[in-house]
Amino acid sequence: MTMFAHTVATLREDYGEDYTVYTLFFEERDPERGGECWQFQRALGADGRLAALGEEDEGVCVVRESHAFVGHDCLVAMTFDSRQLHCRFDPITARQLGFDGLDIRFQLEKEKWQQVHAWHQLIFQPRADNHHPTT
């Protein structure tokens, strides 16, 4: 599946002293009107470190709005640069979605790209148990 994201956003939600959730948000247009919207989320310790979660780390959470799909640790490969994100899903997820890969293209100003890139590095880091959700 391929889409062009007209909206690209980052979100940080703090949950007290327990953890913080970082989200990368890509929207083609309103999913309530037939558009695509995807989110990639990751919980980190409140200190911003993955190790603080230990065994509670569920990996990258992938959400297809409006909650048409929610999956944890379902990516087998991912590439990312200043113009696009490409990911491949594991076989179970691919069957659920009806496609095995997602290409999201976007166009960002330099400052916005730097923020998105920083969130990408937080969200897609290897799990504390050395399981690499993406390659």
N, C-alpha and C positions, 0 to 999 in steps of 0.2 A: 504494500500500500504506500502511496506517495501523497504528500500534502504540502502546501505552502502555508506556513504559520504567519498570519498577519499580526498576531499578538504573541510576544515572547516575554515571559515575566519570571521573576524569582520571588520566592516567599520564604520567610523564616518565622516559624511559630515556636515560641518558648513554652514549655510545660513545666513551670516551676524549676525545682532543682533536679528533676529527674532526667529530662531529655529535651532536645530541640529538634524539630523536623524542618528539613530544607527541601524545597520543592522547585523544580523547573517546570514551567507551564508553557505549552505550545497550543495555540488555538488558530484554526483556519477560519472558522466562524462559529456562531452559537450552535452547540450540539442539539439544542431543542428545535432548531430549524434545519437540521440535516447536515450541519458542519461537523468537523472533527476537532476534538480537543483531547490532548494527552498530557499527563503529568508523570513526572519521575520524582519520587520522594525517597528520603532516607532520614532515619532518626539517628542522631548522634547524642552523646552525653551532653549535659548542660554546659560542660566545659569545652564543647566543640570537638571532643575527641571520640573516635569510634570505640576505642578500647574500653571506655567507661561503661559501655553496654554489655560487654562480655557475651554470654550465651543468648542474650535477649536480642541481638542483632539479627533482624530478619532479612537483611540485604536490601536491594533496591525494590521499592514498591512501584509498580506500573499501573496507572489508572487511565482507562479510556472512559471519558465522560459520555453521558451522564451515568456513571457507574455501570456501564455496559460490560466492563471488565476491570477486575482488580486482581493483581497477582504479585507475589513476592518472589524474588530471586529467580525470575523466569527468562532472563536474558542470557544468551550464549555467546553473543559477540556484539560489539558496539564500536562505531567510529564516530568522531565528532570533530568538527572544525568550525571556522567562523561563518560558514554558509549552510551547514547541514549537520544533521544527526542521523545516523543509520544504525538500526539495531536488528538483530535476528533473535527470534524467540525459540525457546526449547520446543520439542515436538508436541508436548501436551498443550502448551499455550497456543502454538500454531493451529492445532486442530480446533481449539475453542474459538479463536479469532477468525479462522478461515483464511489466514495468510501467515507466512513465516517471517516476514520482515516489514519494517516500517522505515520509510525515508521521510524525514521532516526537513524541508528547506526553509530558510529564513534569510532576512537581510537586516543587519543591525549596525547601528553607529558604533564607533570604537569603544566608547565608555560603557555602553550597554553590553557589548560583547565581553568586555573584561569582567563584568559582574556575572554574566551567564557562565563564562569559563570557570570562574572561581567556584560557583555553585556546582558545576559539573565535576570538578575535582573533589569536592566534598561528598557528593552523592554516589559517585561511581568508584570510590576507593575499595580495595579488597576488604572482605570481612575479616574480623579479628581472628577467626579460625583458619585464616589463610586461604579460604575458598574465594576464588576470583570469579565474581558474577559476570564479568565481561572480559574480553580479550582484545 
